[in-house]
Amino acid sequence: MRLPLPTAGAPWADLKARLLGLASGDVRWRDGKAAVYVFNAGPEVEQVQKEAYALFMSENGLGPAAFPSLKRMEEEVVGFGLSLLHAPDDAAGTVTSGGTDSIAMAIKAARDYTRQERKVAGPLNIVLPRSAHPAFDKACAMMEIEVRRTPLAGYLADPAAMGEAADAATAMIVGSAPNFPYGLIDPIAALSDLAIERDLWLHVDACVGGYIAPFVRMNGTDIAPFDFELPGVRSMSADLHKYGYCAKGASTVFFRSAALQRFMVFDFKDWPGGRMVTPTLAGTRPGGAIAAAWAVMNFLGVEGYRAKQALVTEARARIEAGVAALGFSVLGDPQLGIVAFTHADIDAVAVWGKLRERGWFSGVTTEPRSLHLMLSPIHAQVADAYLEDLAWAMGEAAGVAKGEARYS
Ligand SMILES: *Cc1c(COP(=O)(O)O)cnc(C)c1O
């Protein structure tokens, strides 16, 4: 749809008012009404994100020689992630624009490694559990790599099925920590054993878990090993803009060694513009996202993250107890910030639609039909209000036949 650009510009004050007007129809995430899309660690963190982002908004991560500031910040952010995820001394990482970018670049590295080091010339495949994120499929669609999704066992990756699906042309196997649909950590130790035994590249997708699991563990929850502590893990993705509470446009991708990371970097000079080296999918990289990540991580520190993640755990525990009392069953045994729950008699998707009428915006899981919440610290304040509205929505949805309600 064409729209003529206004001939004369407008004053910023008017435009700001119009922007705020546009936002008035959005989900009220600052009030804790969104359990998807936004990770809300409160107004203090939001202010740090904003001010740090604004300070480096014009700077460009494409030019580390021009902006040693951003290079230094990126090194420190990557260093924090590597240390939280038990990476060996020689490990390396990069800040990317998001989980999709991190995953695509890990696959690119694994592909080039498979071609160059393992000398596989023909078509390649990757093997992933059915619950793995569609970002893998998107990247494989772009790189013409076959995706083999294997059935789950108890909502988790089934290492035996994955072993059967893998062959000499398998460039990567994947486990999630946790998977998005259920919030459950796959049996990464068994996948690591498989990777070592068969010399496969194991990627752990910790996009939504990488910056919460270490702190939940420090807070006392017994979380099974899922990171570089396991010797078969060659690469990991962990999103800063999720439970790292950083501004959007920030994720990290990590490799067990700098040598493996080199397969990710795109280095090109056969054009008139000179040599261009880009580690990620992007060319221009927003300095603001890197600066905001650096600032939030230093603002929170280990203690701050532990406190925020304790609130997430508290919200999840209260919601788990509350939904169980309403007759729902929680899928599996979630330990982090995501929980999905289904009902034997009432259609969860119909309930989801009713909750939207009261301003609650969450996700749904379709196998089985369930409500899906990705919780933030703010939800510790609104868990009871949510449960009250959930009870109301169940009454409203009771007459809807199972499978009838639509979610998109
Ligand atoms: C969010 C998510 C991704 C993709 O990250 P984006 O930042 O949305 O591109 C990948 N994997 C998992 C498990 C995720 O939760």
Ligand as a Chemical Component Dictionary entry (heavy atoms), coordinates in Angstrom:
data_LIG
# 
_chem_comp.id                   LIG 
_chem_comp.type                 NON-POLYMER 
_chem_comp.pdbx_formal_charge   0 
_chem_comp.three_letter_code    LIG 
# 
loop_
_chem_comp_atom.comp_id 
_chem_comp_atom.atom_id 
_chem_comp_atom.alt_atom_id 
_chem_comp_atom.type_symbol 
_chem_comp_atom.charge 
_chem_comp_atom.model_Cartn_x 
_chem_comp_atom.model_Cartn_y 
_chem_comp_atom.model_Cartn_z 
_chem_comp_atom.pdbx_ordinal 
LIG C1 C1 C 0 13.382 -17.161 21.083 1  
LIG C2 C2 C 0 13.998 -18.432 20.687 2  
LIG C3 C3 C 0 14.742 -18.551 19.499 3  
LIG C4 C4 C 0 14.818 -17.444 18.462 4  
LIG O1 O1 O 0 15.260 -16.236 18.976 5  
LIG P1 P1 P 0 14.864 -14.828 18.338 6  
LIG O2 O2 O 0 15.629 -13.876 19.175 7  
LIG O3 O3 O 0 13.371 -14.684 18.451 8  
LIG O4 O4 O 0 15.308 -14.829 16.917 9  
LIG C5 C5 C 0 15.365 -19.755 19.255 10 
LIG N1 N1 N 0 15.256 -20.787 20.103 11 
LIG C6 C6 C 0 14.540 -20.719 21.243 12 
LIG C7 C7 C 0 14.447 -21.905 22.137 13 
LIG C8 C8 C 0 13.889 -19.546 21.563 14 
LIG O5 O5 O 0 13.144 -19.464 22.681 15 
# 
loop_
_chem_comp_bond.comp_id 
_chem_comp_bond.atom_id_1 
_chem_comp_bond.atom_id_2 
_chem_comp_bond.value_order 
_chem_comp_bond.pdbx_ordinal 
LIG C1 C2 SING 1  
LIG C2 C3 SING 2  
LIG C2 C8 DOUB 3  
LIG C3 C4 SING 4  
LIG C3 C5 DOUB 5  
LIG C4 O1 SING 6  
LIG O1 P1 SING 7  
LIG P1 O2 DOUB 8  
LIG P1 O3 SING 9  
LIG P1 O4 SING 10 
LIG C5 N1 SING 11 
LIG N1 C6 DOUB 12 
LIG C6 C7 SING 13 
LIG C6 C8 SING 14 
LIG C8 O5 SING 15 
# 
